[in-house]
Amino acid sequence: MESQEYRGRRVLVTGAASGIGEAAARLFAARGAAIAICDRDGVGASSVAAELTASGRRAVAVTADIS
Protein backbone atom coordinates (compact mmCIF):
# COMPACT_ATOMS: atom_id res chain seq x y z
CA MET A 1 0.00 0.00 0.00
CA GLU A 2 1.27 3.45 -0.91
CA SER A 3 1.73 6.17 1.69
CA GLN A 4 -0.92 8.90 1.80
CA GLU A 5 1.12 11.39 3.81
CA TYR A 6 0.34 14.19 1.30
CA ARG A 7 -3.37 13.43 0.92
CA GLY A 8 -5.36 16.65 0.76
CA ARG A 9 -2.28 18.69 -0.13
CA ARG A 10 -1.52 20.48 -3.38
CA VAL A 11 1.99 20.53 -4.81
CA LEU A 12 3.37 22.64 -7.66
CA VAL A 13 6.44 21.04 -9.22
CA THR A 14 8.48 23.10 -11.68
CA GLY A 15 10.46 21.42 -14.44
CA ALA A 16 8.13 18.46 -14.07
CA ALA A 17 7.87 17.45 -17.74
CA SER A 18 11.04 15.34 -17.41
CA GLY A 19 13.99 14.38 -15.27
CA ILE A 20 14.17 15.11 -11.55
CA GLY A 21 11.07 17.34 -11.65
CA GLU A 22 9.00 14.55 -13.20
CA ALA A 23 10.29 12.06 -10.64
CA ALA A 24 9.40 14.44 -7.80
CA ALA A 25 5.90 14.99 -9.21
CA ARG A 26 5.32 11.25 -9.51
CA LEU A 27 6.53 10.69 -5.94
CA PHE A 28 4.26 13.38 -4.49
CA ALA A 29 1.34 12.00 -6.52
CA ALA A 30 2.03 8.46 -5.29
CA ARG A 31 1.88 9.83 -1.75
CA GLY A 32 -1.54 11.35 -2.26
CA ALA A 33 -0.92 14.96 -3.32
CA ALA A 34 -2.79 16.75 -6.10
CA ILE A 35 -0.07 17.87 -8.52
CA ALA A 36 0.40 20.87 -10.79
CA ILE A 37 2.93 19.83 -13.44
CA CYS A 38 4.65 23.08 -14.41
CA ASP A 39 7.10 23.28 -17.32
CA ARG A 40 7.85 25.45 -20.34
CA ASP A 41 7.40 22.25 -22.38
CA GLY A 42 3.62 22.23 -22.48
CA VAL A 43 3.39 18.98 -24.44
CA GLY A 44 5.64 17.18 -21.96
CA ALA A 45 3.78 18.62 -18.98
CA SER A 46 0.45 17.54 -20.46
CA SER A 47 1.80 14.05 -21.11
CA VAL A 48 2.96 13.59 -17.52
CA ALA A 49 -0.31 15.00 -16.16
CA ALA A 50 -2.31 12.68 -18.43
CA GLU A 51 -0.35 9.63 -17.26
CA LEU A 52 -0.89 10.53 -13.61
CA THR A 53 -4.59 11.20 -14.18
CA ALA A 54 -5.00 7.90 -16.05
CA SER A 55 -3.53 6.09 -13.05
CA GLY A 56 -6.09 7.67 -10.71
CA ARG A 57 -4.02 10.60 -9.46
CA ARG A 58 -5.07 14.26 -9.46
CA ALA A 59 -2.86 16.27 -11.81
CA VAL A 60 -3.01 19.30 -14.06
CA ALA A 61 -0.48 20.66 -16.57
CA VAL A 62 0.65 24.29 -16.45
CA THR A 63 2.79 25.73 -19.24
CA ALA A 64 5.08 28.44 -17.90
CA ASP A 65 8.66 29.66 -18.05
CA ILE A 66 9.61 30.79 -14.56
CA SER A 67 13.21 31.76 -15.39
Helices and strands as residue ranges (DSSP letters): E 10-14, H 19-30, E 34-39, H 42-54, E 59-63
